[in-house]
């Protein structure tokens, strides 16, 4: 076996691996959205049904307008989680949720945030970590093929192609 054919085998193998991994991207994003969206919905639902406790916790953190903040965060988690599950407005809600989880680190898990490099285990064992990572995944990669965003995109592209075909001048009949 010469060098050319062995490197060709490696290239084809790598291309096969890349295609296989890319084919799993949308199912993976669906699983992330379904699982962590559901978890966020449950968290928001629980907070909405214990607003006094959440308000008290936010007060202890020194957050401004703790009762309003408790209502806002509870609704963000409930409805933001639902939007993630559906894959609707995914990148926008993922941006808002990413900001929310980062602020959760800043306000409630500051020690974990400060130890991101010195003691990474403390950082990734903190409560906001998995929600932050799920939000970042959706923010960076989108909702994937199996999402309401993709359905809407397909409808818009279909309308655009019909609009383009109508605006294209047709040749005169001879």
MODELLER restraints for C-alpha pairs under 7 A, 6 or more apart:
rsr = mdl.restraints
at = mdl.atoms
rsr.add(forms.Gaussian(group=physical.xy_distance, feature=features.Distance(at['CA:26:A'], at['CA:144:A']), mean=4.51, stdev=0.5))
rsr.add(forms.Gaussian(group=physical.xy_distance, feature=features.Distance(at['CA:26:A'], at['CA:145:A']), mean=5.47, stdev=0.5))
rsr.add(forms.Gaussian(group=physical.xy_distance, feature=features.Distance(at['CA:26:A'], at['CA:146:A']), mean=6.57, stdev=0.5))
rsr.add(forms.Gaussian(group=physical.xy_distance, feature=features.Distance(at['CA:29:A'], at['CA:143:A']), mean=6.17, stdev=0.5))
rsr.add(forms.Gaussian(group=physical.xy_distance, feature=features.Distance(at['CA:29:A'], at['CA:144:A']), mean=5.93, stdev=0.5))
rsr.add(forms.Gaussian(group=physical.xy_distance, feature=features.Distance(at['CA:30:A'], at['CA:144:A']), mean=6.86, stdev=0.5))
rsr.add(forms.Gaussian(group=physical.xy_distance, feature=features.Distance(at['CA:30:A'], at['CA:146:A']), mean=6.47, stdev=0.5))
rsr.add(forms.Gaussian(group=physical.xy_distance, feature=features.Distance(at['CA:32:A'], at['CA:134:A']), mean=6.42, stdev=0.5))
rsr.add(forms.Gaussian(group=physical.xy_distance, feature=features.Distance(at['CA:33:A'], at['CA:84:A']), mean=5.33, stdev=0.5))
rsr.add(forms.Gaussian(group=physical.xy_distance, feature=features.Distance(at['CA:33:A'], at['CA:85:A']), mean=5.19, stdev=0.5))
rsr.add(forms.Gaussian(group=physical.xy_distance, feature=features.Distance(at['CA:34:A'], at['CA:85:A']), mean=4.75, stdev=0.5))
rsr.add(forms.Gaussian(group=physical.xy_distance, feature=features.Distance(at['CA:36:A'], at['CA:131:A']), mean=6.71, stdev=0.5))
rsr.add(forms.Gaussian(group=physical.xy_distance, feature=features.Distance(at['CA:36:A'], at['CA:134:A']), mean=6.68, stdev=0.5))
rsr.add(forms.Gaussian(group=physical.xy_distance, feature=features.Distance(at['CA:37:A'], at['CA:81:A']), mean=3.96, stdev=0.5))
rsr.add(forms.Gaussian(group=physical.xy_distance, feature=features.Distance(at['CA:37:A'], at['CA:82:A']), mean=6.08, stdev=0.5))
rsr.add(forms.Gaussian(group=physical.xy_distance, feature=features.Distance(at['CA:37:A'], at['CA:84:A']), mean=5.14, stdev=0.5))
rsr.add(forms.Gaussian(group=physical.xy_distance, feature=features.Distance(at['CA:37:A'], at['CA:85:A']), mean=5.07, stdev=0.5))
rsr.add(forms.Gaussian(group=physical.xy_distance, feature=features.Distance(at['CA:38:A'], at['CA:81:A']), mean=6.01, stdev=0.5))
rsr.add(forms.Gaussian(group=physical.xy_distance, feature=features.Distance(at['CA:38:A'], at['CA:85:A']), mean=6.75, stdev=0.5))
rsr.add(forms.Gaussian(group=physical.xy_distance, feature=features.Distance(at['CA:40:A'], at['CA:77:A']), mean=5.16, stdev=0.5))
rsr.add(forms.Gaussian(group=physical.xy_distance, feature=features.Distance(at['CA:40:A'], at['CA:78:A']), mean=6.14, stdev=0.5))
rsr.add(forms.Gaussian(group=physical.xy_distance, feature=features.Distance(at['CA:40:A'], at['CA:81:A']), mean=4.88, stdev=0.5))
rsr.add(forms.Gaussian(group=physical.xy_distance, feature=features.Distance(at['CA:41:A'], at['CA:77:A']), mean=5.72, stdev=0.5))
rsr.add(forms.Gaussian(group=physical.xy_distance, feature=features.Distance(at['CA:41:A'], at['CA:78:A']), mean=4.03, stdev=0.5))
rsr.add(forms.Gaussian(group=physical.xy_distance, feature=features.Distance(at['CA:41:A'], at['CA:79:A']), mean=6.76, stdev=0.5))
rsr.add(forms.Gaussian(group=physical.xy_distance, feature=features.Distance(at['CA:41:A'], at['CA:81:A']), mean=4.79, stdev=0.5))
rsr.add(forms.Gaussian(group=physical.xy_distance, feature=features.Distance(at['CA:41:A'], at['CA:82:A']), mean=6.27, stdev=0.5))
rsr.add(forms.Gaussian(group=physical.xy_distance, feature=features.Distance(at['CA:42:A'], at['CA:78:A']), mean=6.87, stdev=0.5))
rsr.add(forms.Gaussian(group=physical.xy_distance, feature=features.Distance(at['CA:43:A'], at['CA:77:A']), mean=6.65, stdev=0.5))
rsr.add(forms.Gaussian(group=physical.xy_distance, feature=features.Distance(at['CA:44:A'], at['CA:74:A']), mean=4.30, stdev=0.5))
rsr.add(forms.Gaussian(group=physical.xy_distance, feature=features.Distance(at['CA:44:A'], at['CA:75:A']), mean=6.07, stdev=0.5))
rsr.add(forms.Gaussian(group=physical.xy_distance, feature=features.Distance(at['CA:44:A'], at['CA:77:A']), mean=4.57, stdev=0.5))
rsr.add(forms.Gaussian(group=physical.xy_distance, feature=features.Distance(at['CA:44:A'], at['CA:78:A']), mean=4.27, stdev=0.5))
rsr.add(forms.Gaussian(group=physical.xy_distance, feature=features.Distance(at['CA:45:A'], at['CA:74:A']), mean=6.87, stdev=0.5))
rsr.add(forms.Gaussian(group=physical.xy_distance, feature=features.Distance(at['CA:45:A'], at['CA:78:A']), mean=5.87, stdev=0.5))
rsr.add(forms.Gaussian(group=physical.xy_distance, feature=features.Distance(at['CA:47:A'], at['CA:54:A']), mean=6.36, stdev=0.5))
rsr.add(forms.Gaussian(group=physical.xy_distance, feature=features.Distance(at['CA:47:A'], at['CA:74:A']), mean=5.44, stdev=0.5))
rsr.add(forms.Gaussian(group=physical.xy_distance, feature=features.Distance(at['CA:48:A'], at['CA:71:A']), mean=6.81, stdev=0.5))
rsr.add(forms.Gaussian(group=physical.xy_distance, feature=features.Distance(at['CA:48:A'], at['CA:74:A']), mean=5.58, stdev=0.5))
rsr.add(forms.Gaussian(group=physical.xy_distance, feature=features.Distance(at['CA:51:A'], at['CA:70:A']), mean=6.48, stdev=0.5))
rsr.add(forms.Gaussian(group=physical.xy_distance, feature=features.Distance(at['CA:54:A'], at['CA:70:A']), mean=5.89, stdev=0.5))
rsr.add(forms.Gaussian(group=physical.xy_distance, feature=features.Distance(at['CA:55:A'], at['CA:66:A']), mean=5.28, stdev=0.5))
rsr.add(forms.Gaussian(group=physical.xy_distance, feature=features.Distance(at['CA:55:A'], at['CA:67:A']), mean=4.92, stdev=0.5))
rsr.add(forms.Gaussian(group=physical.xy_distance, feature=features.Distance(at['CA:55:A'], at['CA:70:A']), mean=5.55, stdev=0.5))
rsr.add(forms.Gaussian(group=physical.xy_distance, feature=features.Distance(at['CA:58:A'], at['CA:66:A']), mean=5.29, stdev=0.5))
rsr.add(forms.Gaussian(group=physical.xy_distance, feature=features.Distance(at['CA:59:A'], at['CA:66:A']), mean=5.48, stdev=0.5))
rsr.add(forms.Gaussian(group=physical.xy_distance, feature=features.Distance(at['CA:61:A'], at['CA:107:A']), mean=6.57, stdev=0.5))
rsr.add(forms.Gaussian(group=physical.xy_distance, feature=features.Distance(at['CA:61:A'], at['CA:108:A']), mean=6.87, stdev=0.5))
rsr.add(forms.Gaussian(group=physical.xy_distance, feature=features.Distance(at['CA:80:A'], at['CA:93:A']), mean=6.08, stdev=0.5))
rsr.add(forms.Gaussian(group=physical.xy_distance, feature=features.Distance(at['CA:83:A'], at['CA:89:A']), mean=6.82, stdev=0.5))
rsr.add(forms.Gaussian(group=physical.xy_distance, feature=features.Distance(at['CA:83:A'], at['CA:90:A']), mean=6.78, stdev=0.5))
rsr.add(forms.Gaussian(group=physical.xy_distance, feature=features.Distance(at['CA:84:A'], at['CA:90:A']), mean=5.89, stdev=0.5))
rsr.add(forms.Gaussian(group=physical.xy_distance, feature=features.Distance(at['CA:86:A'], at['CA:147:A']), mean=6.14, stdev=0.5))
rsr.add(forms.Gaussian(group=physical.xy_distance, feature=features.Distance(at['CA:86:A'], at['CA:148:A']), mean=5.99, stdev=0.5))
rsr.add(forms.Gaussian(group=physical.xy_distance, feature=features.Distance(at['CA:87:A'], at['CA:143:A']), mean=5.49, stdev=0.5))
rsr.add(forms.Gaussian(group=physical.xy_distance, feature=features.Distance(at['CA:87:A'], at['CA:147:A']), mean=4.48, stdev=0.5))
rsr.add(forms.Gaussian(group=physical.xy_distance, feature=features.Distance(at['CA:87:A'], at['CA:148:A']), mean=5.15, stdev=0.5))
rsr.add(forms.Gaussian(group=physical.xy_distance, feature=features.Distance(at['CA:87:A'], at['CA:149:A']), mean=5.86, stdev=0.5))
rsr.add(forms.Gaussian(group=physical.xy_distance, feature=features.Distance(at['CA:88:A'], at['CA:147:A']), mean=6.85, stdev=0.5))
rsr.add(forms.Gaussian(group=physical.xy_distance, feature=features.Distance(at['CA:88:A'], at['CA:148:A']), mean=5.10, stdev=0.5))
rsr.add(forms.Gaussian(group=physical.xy_distance, feature=features.Distance(at['CA:88:A'], at['CA:149:A']), mean=5.15, stdev=0.5))
rsr.add(forms.Gaussian(group=physical.xy_distance, feature=features.Distance(at['CA:89:A'], at['CA:149:A']), mean=6.42, stdev=0.5))
rsr.add(forms.Gaussian(group=physical.xy_distance, feature=features.Distance(at['CA:90:A'], at['CA:138:A']), mean=6.71, stdev=0.5))
rsr.add(forms.Gaussian(group=physical.xy_distance, feature=features.Distance(at['CA:90:A'], at['CA:142:A']), mean=6.48, stdev=0.5))
rsr.add(forms.Gaussian(group=physical.xy_distance, feature=features.Distance(at['CA:90:A'], at['CA:143:A']), mean=5.84, stdev=0.5))
rsr.add(forms.Gaussian(group=physical.xy_distance, feature=features.Distance(at['CA:91:A'], at['CA:138:A']), mean=6.22, stdev=0.5))
rsr.add(forms.Gaussian(group=physical.xy_distance, feature=features.Distance(at['CA:91:A'], at['CA:139:A']), mean=4.65, stdev=0.5))
rsr.add(forms.Gaussian(group=physical.xy_distance, feature=features.Distance(at['CA:91:A'], at['CA:142:A']), mean=5.87, stdev=0.5))
rsr.add(forms.Gaussian(group=physical.xy_distance, feature=features.Distance(at['CA:94:A'], at['CA:135:A']), mean=4.78, stdev=0.5))
rsr.add(forms.Gaussian(group=physical.xy_distance, feature=features.Distance(at['CA:94:A'], at['CA:136:A']), mean=6.73, stdev=0.5))
rsr.add(forms.Gaussian(group=physical.xy_distance, feature=features.Distance(at['CA:94:A'], at['CA:138:A']), mean=6.10, stdev=0.5))
rsr.add(forms.Gaussian(group=physical.xy_distance, feature=features.Distance(at['CA:94:A'], at['CA:139:A']), mean=5.15, stdev=0.5))
rsr.add(forms.Gaussian(group=physical.xy_distance, feature=features.Distance(at['CA:95:A'], at['CA:139:A']), mean=6.05, stdev=0.5))
rsr.add(forms.Gaussian(group=physical.xy_distance, feature=features.Distance(at['CA:97:A'], at['CA:135:A']), mean=6.19, stdev=0.5))
rsr.add(forms.Gaussian(group=physical.xy_distance, feature=features.Distance(at['CA:98:A'], at['CA:132:A']), mean=5.51, stdev=0.5))
rsr.add(forms.Gaussian(group=physical.xy_distance, feature=features.Distance(at['CA:98:A'], at['CA:135:A']), mean=5.49, stdev=0.5))
rsr.add(forms.Gaussian(group=physical.xy_distance, feature=features.Distance(at['CA:98:A'], at['CA:136:A']), mean=6.35, stdev=0.5))
rsr.add(forms.Gaussian(group=physical.xy_distance, feature=features.Distance(at['CA:101:A'], at['CA:128:A']), mean=5.54, stdev=0.5))
rsr.add(forms.Gaussian(group=physical.xy_distance, feature=features.Distance(at['CA:101:A'], at['CA:131:A']), mean=6.85, stdev=0.5))
rsr.add(forms.Gaussian(group=physical.xy_distance, feature=features.Distance(at['CA:101:A'], at['CA:132:A']), mean=5.44, stdev=0.5))
rsr.add(forms.Gaussian(group=physical.xy_distance, feature=features.Distance(at['CA:104:A'], at['CA:128:A']), mean=6.52, stdev=0.5))
rsr.add(forms.Gaussian(group=physical.xy_distance, feature=features.Distance(at['CA:105:A'], at['CA:113:A']), mean=5.91, stdev=0.5))
rsr.add(forms.Gaussian(group=physical.xy_distance, feature=features.Distance(at['CA:105:A'], at['CA:128:A']), mean=6.64, stdev=0.5))
rsr.add(forms.Gaussian(group=physical.xy_distance, feature=features.Distance(at['CA:106:A'], at['CA:113:A']), mean=6.92, stdev=0.5))
rsr.add(forms.Gaussian(group=physical.xy_distance, feature=features.Distance(at['CA:109:A'], at['CA:126:A']), mean=6.94, stdev=0.5))
rsr.add(forms.Gaussian(group=physical.xy_distance, feature=features.Distance(at['CA:112:A'], at['CA:122:A']), mean=5.25, stdev=0.5))
rsr.add(forms.Gaussian(group=physical.xy_distance, feature=features.Distance(at['CA:112:A'], at['CA:123:A']), mean=4.50, stdev=0.5))
rsr.add(forms.Gaussian(group=physical.xy_distance, feature=features.Distance(at['CA:112:A'], at['CA:126:A']), mean=6.53, stdev=0.5))
rsr.add(forms.Gaussian(group=physical.xy_distance, feature=features.Distance(at['CA:113:A'], at['CA:123:A']), mean=5.76, stdev=0.5))
rsr.add(forms.Gaussian(group=physical.xy_distance, feature=features.Distance(at['CA:115:A'], at['CA:122:A']), mean=6.70, stdev=0.5))
rsr.add(forms.Gaussian(group=physical.xy_distance, feature=features.Distance(at['CA:115:A'], at['CA:123:A']), mean=6.25, stdev=0.5))
rsr.add(forms.Gaussian(group=physical.xy_distance, feature=features.Distance(at['CA:116:A'], at['CA:123:A']), mean=5.17, stdev=0.5))
